[in-house]
Amino acid sequence: FICNNIMLLLTNCHLLTMEISLINHDILRVRVLNPGEFHFSLPLDVAASGIQALEKLFLYAASSEVKARPSFERPLLKGFQHAQQCQFGHTFEGSFGFTINTPINLPENPQLSLPDQPHLTNDDLTPEKTFERKVTERIIQGLIDIDKALETRDVYAIVDNFEYGLNSKMCTSLIDLSAEKSKEVEFAIEWSPKIKPSIQVLAFSRIILDNIAVDVLKDAAKKLTDIAPFDDTIIGSIVTLHSNEFPFSDEDIPRTAIIKHEIENRIIQVKLELDKKGYETVYKAHGKGETVKATGKLYKKGNTWRMVDITNVDIFDH
């Protein structure tokens, strides 16, 4: 009897310690609602593929938090680093459920967010959002966008919000999680009390991704992959300059430059369409072997990257 009480006490202490440690985590709860004959478990290969899909979800959510793009060919380095911090948590009852614990990584002396209000309460003195919290909020915002797309029957509720929600790879990771419609999956979130979630995601409770949602995600993934040019900034060295006519004339003639730029952990070449002033800048940089920074609308057509509607071209000051 004494031994049983000691064991119970140790177990309760362990659970309490775990609960305290998870205060510094956001917890994403994922539940498979129709596992068929497997009421309290899943086949190992199905469970493994589900975990891989969730890893991809966090990989590309973190990548979009670094660069808000509609589509990625591969995740950014920051995405890998973030996914390595995420932990596979406990399973829970009710069909098959499991948790992903994401540390919010508050600094030791966090900077406080102080709204411009005459009377501040303790609730106003909350730490600013960390990168890790922003990634989780992006995932939840994406789930909210799915719900909105289903309600309005408009896939552009997802597509037009790629800056803050889903990119194409995040969509396909959710599709993979459904195992091509063979599973319905429920998502819920428990926010760490250490940081208040944004008002945009505060009302979210849960969502079920069913067959109709998967069809919407497939459509969104395709549209996000084929999306029109998006705002971006590139940095790199000049590979070549080209103009069929004298490039320093005041005439509105085609002038192009190709910049070598690193994107998604690999080197690409981006073709820039320039006006006279922009061409003069890259011409001088090319002659001096200097690096250039250009801001405009970036897109990929076939195997070629292009930047159009360029608003600024400068020598990049390291």
Helices and strands as residue ranges (DSSP letters): H 2-21, G 22-24, E 25-32, H 44-66, H 77-85, E 87-92, E 96-103, E 112-113, G 122-124, E 126-127, H 131-152, H 156-159, H 168-177, E 185-190, H 199-202, E 206-209, H 211-225, E 230-242, E 256-263, E 266-273, H 276-288, E 291-301, E 304-315
